Each structure stands twice: as C-alpha cells, then as structure tokens.
Amino acid sequence: MRHSSTKQLLHMIKLVRHLFFTLILTILACRAFAQPGSISISGKVTALNDGHPIVQASISISRKGVGTATNAAGMFVLIIPANNLGDTLKISCVGFKTKQLPIASLTNKAELNLALENNNTELKEVTIAYYDAVKIIEKAISRIPDNYINHPHILRGFYRMYTYSGQAPLQLSEAVFDVYNFGYADKHADLFKLIKARNEKNERDFNAVELGQKPNSVFEDDIINHINACGFLNNEGLTKHRFEVKGIVDFKGYEAYQIDFKEKTPELEGTFRGSIYIETKTYAFIHFDFGLSPFALGDLSSWNFISRALMKMGDVKIDLEKNHAQVSYQMVGNKWALLSMQSNDVLAIENTSAHTHLPANVKFNYQVTAVDTVEKAPFSSKLGRNENINNYDGSVGEKFWKDYNILLSDYNTEDIFKQIQEINKAIKKAK
C-alpha cells in the first residue's frame, strides 16, 4: 500500500514538473513574436568585391526561425526579440560566404553595413552514371519526416503582392498571418489565422481582374508540406520530367546536390523547368528554383501560382508570358522549415469588348519571419481555406507594420496605396 502511494506521488511530481516546463517554454515562445526589451536593427548588405547591393540576402537569428531578407537595394530592418539577444545573427546569400555576428554586440536602432565575400567554391563535377537523380529525390522525399519539423508548430509570415503595368500601379496587397502546421509528415490540413492585412486595387485600369491570396494558396507555397500538389515532385511529375545531377555546390554554407530538370517531351501539360538543391548529408530539400515549361505557359490549367491567385476574371483573356518562382527552407534547431517563397510573373490581359491590351507584372514575396516550435493547441479563430484575404482590408499608413518583421519594399508602398486611392476617388467623382 505504501509502495503504491509512493509511486503515485513520484508520478504526480513528474507531471507537475512537465507542466511547469511546458508553461515556461510556451511563455518564451509567445514572447518571440512581440516582447518588451526587443531591439530593432537595420542596414545594407553589399558584395565585398564591387560594393553592389545584394538582393534576397537572408538576415536571420541562426537556427531560431526569426528573420527577414534584403530588398533590391540590399536594405533590411529586423526586430530581434529580447529572448534572442544572446544568439547569433546570420547573414547569408547564394554565391557568398555566410557571415555571423553576436547579437549581444548590437545596440537598439543600430545601422549595419555588411559586406559579403564572394564564395569562389566551384561546382564539383560528378560522374553522372554514379548519381541517379530520381533516386536522390525519392530518398529526399522519404526523409521528410526526419528532416523537417514533425510536430505542431506556428509559422509567422508576411507577404506582399504587387501588380503593375509600366509605371501604373494596378494592385497592392500585404498581410501578416500565422500558419499552424501540424508537422511536415502529418496529413492534417494547415490552419490560417490572419493578423493584419491591407489591399488597394486600381478600379480604372484593373477593373475586370483581381489578384489575391487565400489560405489554401499560401499553404501550397510550402512545397514540402504539399508534395502531392507539386507538379514536378508528385508521382505524375516524376514521370513527366527528366532529372540530372549537375554537381555538388555550396548553397548558403550547406553542401548540396544541384539537380536540374525539364519536361521529357516538349508538348506536355503541367511541366516545369528548374533546379532542386538537396543537402548531401541529410538529403533535405533546401531550395527550389523553377518555372513553367514553354508549352505549359500557354495552358491555363498548368498555371500554378497565378491560377491560385486569380480571385476575379471578367470579360478578359489572360495569357501568361513569364513564370519564375523560388522556394527556400531554413534550419530551425536541428530540423528544417519553410523560409520564403517569391515569384515573378508577366501577364498579357486582353479586354475583348474594349479592344485593349494590358501587360501586367506580378511580383509576390512571402517571408517566414518567426517560427514557434513549442507545441500548442490549434487556432480557435481562423480563416476558411478559400476565403479571399483581400476582404479583410486594414488602414493605410507608414506605421501600419511598425510592430512586425516584414520585407522592405523595392518601392514606396505608402505612395502606391495613396496613388491607387486617388485613381479610385477620381472614378467615383466622375460618375
């Protein structure tokens, strides 16, 4: 009887300890998104050899999932949570040597000038007969449960989608949101919680078309978590494309197989061309660089990003003239998770009734700015998978994003929002 009571007491002590440490970790993780005592840093990243700005350089807290990226001018701003002040700042970009700085050496509002040295590591030649590209890919797919965060976690994200024709702005959308991922090997559908968003559309020049994002389209940007939706990695895609190991490269400090791919025959729907980077040590997918094949550009059913982004299409004919996307992954702790997705598309929009032709560039940037790896219950409040995020429009102003890590724009977003508003006001006044 006494032995049974002692066992129950020990069990209760272990349970209380577990709950206590879970509570502490949860509190720390919550603070990672917004915590008093955080510091803000900004700066510019350039190439050491010529001083040119480096675009899309990753500025992150090493293995913590907090970060941003540089814009076309090499500029960035990053809010560092207080509980990360003892960690390391990592600056990395393809083609350059990675740089690291102790965050403790930085002060609030510090402006950094960071020069990255070119990485002269040449592509290691490989014997093609020795490396079977498809087997490497299949091995990487089988390793997804081991290589990626495989328990519930939250990805805080920011996206900006800007559509323009020449100097004329057509539509600008931005959002900060949380994605609840049940784990990269879990079959549960992701959940989406919108934090803040804003959207303006030029009703004069872009009335018949609307582009936007839905939770479902954001989810599918994460290729690894939606492998069956990927037109070159699902079972059908592996049979429709030819894969070739081009060599072993240094990719942001990781040794990786570079596998190039293209359609097996020219006239195949839903086919792509591009490169896949797979870490040689763990067989983790770490980067994708791809676009539709020439034939698939002319097939509406093949359009991946644009077809998901089309919210409205009136009496117009749309042709896709260019499609290019990149998806990257980052190490968080000792596992991988989504880092970013960017795409650049060019549309030709023909209004058949008005006999007008409008070329439109669509630039989309999605950056994961924080990763919370402490297990939590799923969101109680969430958006439906097919709800238009544009419907949840907020105000416009320079301080709209002041409390959030975002991507600095290549253009003045506030001016563009105001310019579109003025166009729409003039339309209403003319009626």
N, C-alpha and C positions, 0 to 999 in steps of 0.2 A: 504493500500500500504506500509506504514512504517512498519507495523507489519510483512508483508511478507518479507521485506528486512532484518529485524532483525533476523527472523528465518533462512534465508539463510546464514546470517553472522555467527550465532551460529553454524550452520551445518558445515560451512567451517572451523571454529576454531576447532571443534571436529575432523574433518577429518585430519587437519594438525597435531593435537596432536597425533592421532592414527598412522599416517605415521611416525612421529618423533620417537615415542617409538618403533615402529616396526623396524625402521632403527637401533636404538641403540641396541636392542636385537639381531638383525642379526649380527651386528659387534661383539658383545660379543661372540656370538656362534661361529663365524668363528675363533675367537681367541682361542677357546677351543682346536682346532686341532694343532695350532702352533702359539705361541705368544712370543714376546720378554719379558724377565723377568721371564720366567718359570724356575723351578728348577728340578733337577734330583736327585732322591734318590735311594738307593739300599740296599740290606740287606738279612737276612736269617730268616726264620720262623721255630721255633722248638717247640717240645712238652715240657712243663714245667717239667713234671714228669720224663722223661728219656733223654731229650736232642736230641731225634731223629728228623731229618728234617721232615717237614710237606709238602707233595706234594699237589698241586692244592689248596693251600690256596688262597683265593681271597684278593688282595690288591687293594682297590678302594677308590675313593673320595665319601663319603657317599651320596647316592641319586643323584649323578651328572652324573653317567654313564661313568666316566673315571676310567680305572683300568687295571690290569694285574693279573697274577697268578704265583705261585711259581713252579719251576721245581722239578725234583726228589730229588735234593739236598737241597730243601727248599729256593732256591735263587730267587731273583727278581730284576728288575730295573723298575722304573716308572718315567716318565716325568710328572710333575704337572704344568699345565698352570698357568700363572700369575693371572688370574681372579679367581683361586680356592685356592689361598694362605690363605684365611680366612676361609676355610672349614675344614672338619674333615676327617682324614684318617681312613679307616675301614679295619680291618684285620679279616677275618672270614673263618671258615672251618667246615665241618660237623664233629661232635664229640668233638668240642672245643668251649669254651666260646669266644664270639666276643670281640675284643679289639678295642678301638678307641683312636686316638691321634690328638691333634690340629695341623694342618699343619703349623700354624704360629710358632710353636716351632721347626720346622725343618729347616735346612740350606741346601744350594745347595751342592750336592755331599755327603750328609750325608749317613753314613753306619749304618743301624739299625740292632740290634739283638733283635728279637721279640719272646718271649716265650708265647705260648697259653696254658691256663689251660684246662685240660680235663673237658668236660661237663658230669657230672655224672647223669644228668636227665634221669631217666629210662623211658622206653616205658610205656605209660599209657595204662593199659588194658581197653578194651572196650567190651561192650556186642554186639556180632556180630549181634544178632537179631535186635538190635536197629539201627545199622548203615547199610544202604543199599549202598554198594559201587558204584553200577551203577548210583543210583540217585545222589550221591555226584559228580560223574564225569559229569553227564548230567547237573547238576546245575553249575559246574565249566565252562563247555562249554558255557552255556547260559550267564555267567557273563563276558565272554571275552571282549565284547565291553566296559564294565565298568571298568574292572581291568587293561587293557593294554593300552598303548599309542594309542589313537584312532584318531590321525590326522597325516599328513605327518611329517616324521622325518628321520634323517640320522644316520645310524649305521656305524661307522668306525670299520673295522675288520682286523684281522691278522690271517692267517692260515699257518701251517707247516704240510706237509705230507711226512713222511719218510718211505721208504720201504727198508728192508734189509733181508739178509739171513745169519744167524750166525754173523760173523764179516764183511761180504762183503756188502758194500752199493750197492743198486740196483737203487734207485731213490730218489731225494730230491727236494721238491718244496716248495716255500714260496711266500706269496703275502700279500700286504696291499691294501685295497679296501674300497669303500663306497657302502652301500646298501640303496637305497631310498625306504622306507616303507611308503605306503600311509595311513597307520593306520591298526591296527590289526583286525578291523571289515570291512575294505574296501576290495572290490573284485578286485581292480586294481592289475595288476601284478607288482611285485617289479622291481626296476631298479638297474643296477650294473655298477659302474664306477671303473675301475682298476687304482690304484695309482702307484704301483710298484710291480714287480714280478721277480722271477728267478727260474730256473729249470735245473737240470742235471740228465741224465739217463744213466745207465751203459749199453752200447750197446753190450758188450760181453756176459754178463750173463742174461740180461733182454730185449734182442732184440725183442722178439715176443710179449711182453706185454708193455703197457704204462698206468700208472695211472695218473689221474689229476682231476682238478675241472673245472666245468662250472658254470656260474652264476646261472643256474637253480638248480644245486646240492647244492650250497651254500644257496640259498633261502629255500630249503626244509629241511635244518638243523634246521630251526626255526619251530618247531613242531606246536606251537600255531598259527602261521600265515599261516600254510598249514595243517590244521587239517584233511581235506579230503584226504590228501596223507599219513596220519599216519595209519599204519596197525593195530593199536590196539585202536585208538580213533575215527576213522570214523565209519559210521553206520554198515558196514560189520564187522569191527574189534570188535565192542562192542558185537556182537552176537557170534563171534568165540572164545572169551576169557572168562575165569572165573575170577572175581574180588573179592577181600576180604579185608576188612579193618582190618589191623593188629594191629593198635593202633594209639595213638596221640604222636608225637615226637617233640623234639626241633630241628628244622632244620635251622642252622645259625641264631639263635635268633628268628625264627618265629615258632609258634605252628602250626603243620601241621598233617593232616591225612596221614598215610602211607598206601597205597593201593597196595597190591601185586597182580600180575596177571599171568596167564599162559593159554595155549590153553585148550579148553574144551575136545577135544579128541586128542590122540597122533598123528594121521596121517592127520593133517590139514596143507595145504599150507599157506604160508604168515602169520604164527603165531609167537608170541613172548612170552618171559617170562621176568618179571622185577618188578619194583616198581615205583609208582607215588606218589609224595608229593604235597598235596593241602592245602594251608593255611586255617585254620579253620575259621578265622574271615571274610575273603573276598571271599573265595572259588577260589583263584587264583592258577593255576598250577605254582609251583616254581621249580620243579626238576623232571627229568625222568632218570631212570637207567634201561637199558633193553638190550636184545639181542635176536637173533632168537631162536626159539624152536629147539630141536634136529632134528626133521623131516624137518623143514624149511631150516636148514643148507645145506641139500642135494638138495634143489630145487633152481635152478638159478633164477627163476622168483621171488622168495621171497627175494633175496638179496637186501637190501635197499641201504646202503652206498656204498658197493663195486660195485654193478651193475651201480650206477650212476658215480662212479669214473673210470670205465674202458673206456679208450679212444681208446685202440687198443688191439686186441687179435688175434694173428696169429695162426699158426698150433700147438696149445696147448690145453690141457684140464685143467680147473681150478676147484678145489674143495675148498669150504670154510670150514675150520676146527674149527674156533672160531670167534665169533662176539660179541662185547660188546660196548655199547655206553652210553654216559651221556649227557643230555642237561639241562642247568640251566638258570634261569631267575633272573633278578635283579630289585630292586626298583629304579626308576628314578623320582625324585619328589614324587608324590603320586600315580604313575602308574608303571606297570611292563613292562619290555622289555627284549629281549634276552641278556644273559650274555656270555655263552660259550657252545661249543659242543666238545666233544672228543670221539674218537673211537679207538678200538684196535682190529684188525682182523688178522687172520692167514690163509694164502692161501697155497694150495699144487698145484704147477704148473708142469704139466707133458707134456714134449715135445714128442709127439708120434713118430715123424720121427727120432729124435736124441736119443730117448730112455733115456731121462734124467728126473730126478725128483728134483724140486727145492722148498723147503719150504720158504715161504716169510712172514715176519711180516710187517703189515701196520699200522703205528701209525699216527693219524690225530688229530690235535689240532686247534680249531678255537676259538678265543677270541675277544669279542667286547671290544675295547679299548676306545671308546668315543661315546656318544650319543648326537646328536644335535636335540633338541626338538622344535626349532624355525621353524615355517612353511616356506618352500621355494618352488620355482618352481622346477619341476622335472629336472633331469640331461639333458643337451643338448647333451653331449657326453657320450655314454655308450656302453658296450659290449652286443652282442646278447646273448640271454638266453642259447644257446647251443654252444657258442664259447669255445674253449679249452684255458684256461688261460695260459697253458704252452707255447702257441705260442708267448706270449709276454714276452720273456726272457730278463732279465737285466744282469748287470755285477755281478761279484763275488768279495767280499772284506769285510774286517772287518767293514768298515764304511757304508756299504750298507743301514743299518737300523738306523743309528745314530740319525736321526731326528724323529723317530717314536717309539711309545709304541708297544712292541712286547712281546712274551713269550720267556724267556731264554730257550735255548735248554738243553736237558739232555746229549748232546754230542757236540763235536766241529764241528759246521756246516761248517766252512770255510775249515777245513781239509777234510771233507767228499766231499765237492764240488770239491776240488783240486784232491782228490783221484779218483773220477769218471772221471774227465777230463784227468788224466794221463792214466787211463784204455782205454779211447776212443782214445787218441793220439797214444797209442801203437797199437791199431787195425788198424788205418789209415796207420801207418808206415809199418805194416806187409803186407799190400795189395800191 
